[in-house]
Amino acid sequence: MNIMVGYDKSNVAKEALVLAKKHAKAFDAKVYLLTALAQSPDLQLEDIQKAEHELEKLRISFKEDGIPCEAHAIVSSLTAGEDLVQFAQENEIDEIVIGVRRRSKVGKLLFGSNAQYIILQATCPVVAVK
């Protein structure tokens, strides 16, 4: 079994990691940790390196718990939701675990909802943690 976790350093993403560890142990699964960064003129190499460093620390913590894990920082012009769904399809992911935050309707309109996109577009089950 393959489990993917969308990670963005938020508290809900940290809760998603906890649940992913439980599921990985229960189902003897491999975990894929993903951070999606939007390609833009504001994105600096330092930002990418920080994201990769954070993911590497998380990967090591999974490995220490005996859970096979890969970590990926994706930089593209797609939204984070699109990146995660695409990765899941390309890597035969069986379950996606994401953190969801409460947002106002205006916030969703302005910034979109990556969680909503993932839940609606993913071809595998999605577990939402709040």
Phi, psi and omega in degrees: 000144178240127179243134178246138177239126172276122186238129179226022179072358181286165178297322179291328176292324177294323175294324177297323177297317180300313180294320179298322177297316179299314181294320181297318178293317182293323185253009182050055188254160171264141182248137174247120177262129181231137168237128180253124180246134181282127177290122180200166178297337181280341182286123181255157177304323179300321178297318180294316180296321177297316180297316179296320179296315178299316179296322180296319177299318180294319179300318180296321180295324176293316180299319178297333177272007178078022181251120176298137187208141171238149179234136182222131170255118183256129175244119179204176178271359177280167173285164179301318179300316179296318178300314182294317179296317179297314179299317180300318180292319183286339186243019176051050179285135182265338181206138176247133177243124181226154172266142178238140177247149176284130178227151176288166177298323179294319178299318178295321180296315183285318188252353183075180178224102178298319180300314180299316179300313182298313182300319184279329187259339182295145180267003178235170177298145178238127177255122181257128181249136177234000000 
